[in-house]
């Protein structure tokens, strides 16, 4: 696996810090195993015979010290690519592959971009970026170039290229930095800035990674500013660059107080960028604070809001997982927008897991 020397990311550093894994969005979709080795599963998974194969693979994986056999990865990859399976089962398979992060996992994820679900495809791209595996770069560049793919999928491919951070992606990101689709153009510019930031801050990058309270590879580093009033001003200032506003966004998320989360939620009203609003919703989902439910509900209910934002609000509500959140999600699981419907389906599965009283942990953590 080749890496750009100037932009190399220490993969072990990315994931070596012990995380508060409940705060990482992706973990909610994992099949989980109790301390006695028993796999707990959602109702949808129980209804799927294919999930029984996945269960057997999971048991073998959790008992293995080394990287699992290709045959086990292939079984999970086949489930991901089987469009006859429940969407939540496919999501769980996806995030197992994401956490493995090996070349074979990347290959299986890449095969799934022909699916009809924009929600699934955009998560495929997100997961490829989170692996930090440069084997994914050609796949992601192909998705970004493919104008037949939905904007939300192409945007996520661009963001994933920024997450991997290779200088080899500068050419394709520059090409689409002025794309007619605002979300794609903005994402490409952010990704380019992240690659430059990685190059310029290489000396202290490891120290930055150690201080992250969340395990996601974010599109911008959190601001060093911790004054909530100042961060609030930057967050909603449309004269500031998206990079600066993203930095304020992630700083408010990281502070994690009721005041900072309420301030962060104000970003959902910034009308200049749907991309920015969707990132605010994502960060609120990571924070899992019930204090933001009203704002997330308002955006989900707004049928004039960009579906990219509405879908992210649905997933955030699933992460927060209060009874109120579940009732909101049930209301919109038949929404006219497919990506919103499917997000509510996944979010309800997420909420079911979050409200479980069983002690569980992620099958394969980064």
VENKASUL-V491656 format. One line per field, one symbol per residue. phi: phi as a letter, one per 20 degrees, with the letter a starting at -180 (. if undefined). psi: psi as a letter, one per 20 degrees, with the letter a starting at -180 (. if undefined). burial: # if it has 16 or more other ideal C-beta (glycine too) atoms within 10 Angstrom, else .. A space follows every 50 residues. Layout:
phi=???
psi=???
burial=???
This chain:
phi=.ecfffdfdffffgcfffeeffeegfffeffccffenfeebfffffedff ffffgfffffffeeeegffgfffffffffgeefeeggffffffgffffff megffgfffffefefeeffffffgfgfffffmefffggfffffffffeff gfffffffffffffmeffegfffffdfcgfegffffffffffffffffff dgfdffffffefedefeefbfffffcffffffffgdefeeffgfffffgf ffgffmegfffffgffffefefbfgffffffgfffffleffeffffffff fffefgffffffffffffffmefffffffffdfdfgegffgfffffffff fgffefeeecbffcef
psi=oqqpghjppohhhhjhppqnhhioghhiiqqqprhjippqqrhhhhiohh hhggghhgghghiphrpqqhhghhghhhggjojiqqhhhhgggghghghg jrhhggggghijijriohgghhhggghhhhhkoihighghhgghhoiiqq ghghghgghhhhghkphiigghhhhjikqhoghgggghhggghhghgggh khhjghhghhipiqjqoqiqqqqipiohgghggggjoiiqqhgghggggh ggghgjrgghhhgghhiijoihohgghhhggghhhghkpiijgggggghh hoiiqphhgghhhghghhhgkrhgghhghhhjikqhpghgghhhgghhgg hgghjqjqorrqgoq.
burial=..##..###....##...#.#.###########.....#.##.##..#.# #..##.###.#......#...##.#######...################ ##.#######.##.#.#####################.###.##....## ####################.##..##.#...#############.##.. ....#...#..#.##########....#..##.###.....##.###### ######...######.##.#..#################.###.###.## ....#################...##.##..#..#...############ ####.....#.###.#
